[in-house]
């Protein structure tokens, strides 16, 4: 019996080694690409991945993907994942095909996706050498809250605490932070750890973070796992909260909090980064600008802060054989303003320009490494139609769709997008009232309507399909 178990273990080890060797060969021959679909909660990551898979499987509805336009793209198939849980594409697609359709639920755990794409080479020589080529596309879907923790890899507990107290000192966070601040300032950090006092501190800080996200709708809420659904609140590594400056004495309450913080970074954040983010080749950053405009200037600034912090966690740079094998870097990055179907097409240029201004620090970092970021306004699954109406003698471009909250069909003029951050007068005027729409039902076997999904794919993977 022991011999059989040992043999099975050896076979499993050999299979894993052979699989890793095969992937290494694919990397060396440029037959594999890892795409980072990045975005904060409700930016549209899951919908984007679902639409991407549906279109690539069906090989339809992508006229600006060059391989499709030139009829060289043959199709795709889903591959089994050898680590973790597979992205539930069928369930998400079914949610959009049923009557009434609904958006896929927000991701609450990590999913992996592997897709084999088959195509013919662009040149006659390429087709003669190998008539049919294959590219493996790998994507990871994850809760947006996890992404917010990546900057902690470069921060000490003192730096983490300093930023948390600085943010809590100004509106709109200041009012919500009172209970946590009172407990934090009332602790004797030099005393031995008191489990009850520590639990009350962590609970107060968690309640503050949840209020920031749920009541205020803020984006930069750190640590993200403190507010993510399904996280184990009683895990020892989650028993920490920011503290005012104080000496660090062995065996003290402060030492216990710092130890939990370091454990959280290693067991949760670094593991997530090392296993899923270190090896990406290309990146799309999805940004929901409309929600930020609706929420006001503090939220808009908070979104910019979150995106700037996140950019520090990614490795940008030109690719090479060595880099692909041993130190992968992101060599193409696309910033996409999601939910572009919620405004008229005449506003897409301004939406794109506003995104460019918002992420300017991130764009500068990418350009410093030799990359030129791309900016697009997209909708992975289009939920509205564009119509024109006349009001007071003016022709207005409007959108027609079913409101997400009310379920009724409407035609409305969503308003204009400023091409640069709004001025105080713009915020005070109440001009930003963009509505959320429910999805249109997707018809099985037919292409899903979208806005510039094919242009996004051409930029992200088009050069690999030649």
Secondary structure, 3 states (H helix, E strand, C coil): CHHHHHHHHHHHHHHHHHHHHHHHHHHHCCCEEEEEEEECCCCCHHHHHHHHHHHHHHCCCCCCCHHHHCCCEEEEEEECCCCCEECCHHHHHHHHHCCCCCCCCCCCCCEEEEEEEEECCCCHHHHHHCCCEEEEEEEEECCHHHHHCHHHHHCCHHHHHHHHHHHHCCCCCCCCCHHHHHHHHHCCCCCECCHHHHHHHHHHHHHHHHHHHHCCCCCCCCCHHHCCCCCCCCCHHHCCCCCCCCCCCCCEHHHHHHHHHHHHHHHHHHHHHHHHHCCCCEEEEEECHHHHHHHCHHHHHHHHHHHHHHHCCCCECCCCHHHHHHCCCECEEEEEECCHHHCCHHHHHHHHHHHHHHCHHHHHHHHHCCCCCEEEECECCCCCEEEEEEECCEEEEEEEEEECCCCCEEEECCCCCCCCCCCHHHHHCCCCCCCCECCCCCCCCCCCCCECHHHHHHHHHHHHHC
